[in-house]
Amino acid sequence: MTSMMWKTFEKFACGAVFALGAALLAAPAQAEEFTYQPPGQLVAGSGTGRVDYTVYVPGMRFPIEQAPAYPNSQVWGHGGMNGPGGGQCDANNYSYPWWDNYCETRTWDMPLCPGGQGHQGQDIRPATCENKTHWTVAAEAGTITNIGTYSVNLMTADGTQHRYLHMDPATLAVSVGDTVAAGDRLGLVSNAFGGTPTTIHLHYDIRRNVSPHGQAYIPTYMSLVTSYQDLIGQPAEPCGLIGPEGGLIDNDDACFQLLGNVGTWRTEDVGHGGSLNWTYAWEAPDPDGYARWSLHVEEPGDYELEVYIEASIASSARARYSLFADGQQHDLRVDQGAASGWTSLGTFRLSGESGERLEIYDNSGEAFADRLQFVADALRLTRRGVEEPEVDAGEPDAGQPDAGEEDAGQPDTGTDLPDAGSQPDAGAQPDAGDASEDRMLEENSCVGCSSTDSGGSSALMLLLMAGLLARRRMRRTA
């Protein structure tokens, strides 16, 4: 390369790197730090949300293929019937933080919502206000069980139903009976609504069997939060790690939370570490207040779980705990009235996967009139079943071949019963699902909305040229 050519290239490369820096500074919202309002916090005036931090589907795939995405209200957002004005493409609708809108005011029967009625899932705007541009994908592996005029139902092997509304029917990449893997494309986000356009968004919900209600729509918000963090490479930082030998989570620790109707909890300056929380037990079918210890172990293994019981406060004979660990739910009962100090719940396998936790609920089944109290205080984990490595005595190897002990291998008992699932819809009928809720939305034009070009190829070329320039300079100074 001649001197003149090299100077020309240097000028171009420097200008390109400058342009790349300017482009990165002006990057769209996906480069911003992801933030979200807490679960249950709805837009003011849009109803009463459910405060629920449970990740009901750990490890699921976020249902829109690419970030950024913006869960928020369609009705109470800009361009919505009850919104602050403007159009659906308003920039405020396409920015963080996220907003929960499960349990938002609707007329659908929703047994898990505080008022018994509400919105069945979460509305999600894709990266831009463009129709039929952004792909939805399967949240889990399963089978397509129903396709309506503007809906697709995906059923997993355990009977969980993932429902997608408002995809463009002409763009569907699946048919009834198809099996899909997590991340497979389903269709494009649109404003389809059986002939009456809605806003450009995906309505996504999850339905499964919930005792004692039967099939019910469950909160999706925290499952969306964690799956989105996986998608964008910003995983949630654990509140704290439990070491290989075990550890302690007290009620003032970041891994301890009071949830539900937190106003029912009292604090006393007794118990482990000089503080505990307590509330009254009652007989309702659903908990009003509950507490959670989030479990993040550094190493998978068997751990004994012990809770600290302050005898001067506790009187409930049937304190109800649930442990979510290693993909299983263990329902436990403790007679706190007969306990004092550290009380063992048993030894359980912890896998270290996201979502492992111990919870205690106020609906023990005991009469509220009896004023029985249960406490939520410290939790202690102790590693069990870890054998000390044998010390080599230095004896010479006899040269015998390894006997190769065989795993006895217990056969699968087959006790898991298949879920009957929901019966497939005939498909040709209009969806009964969210028709009335979405008909409240105003129709808004998206004329003039611009797409967001990531410019991946151009950025790569600029980086390559910058690398060549740096390498050439190093050679010249060598």
Disulfide bonds with the S-S distance in Angstrom:
Cys89-Cys129 2.12
Cys103-Cys113 2.03
Cys239-Cys255 1.95
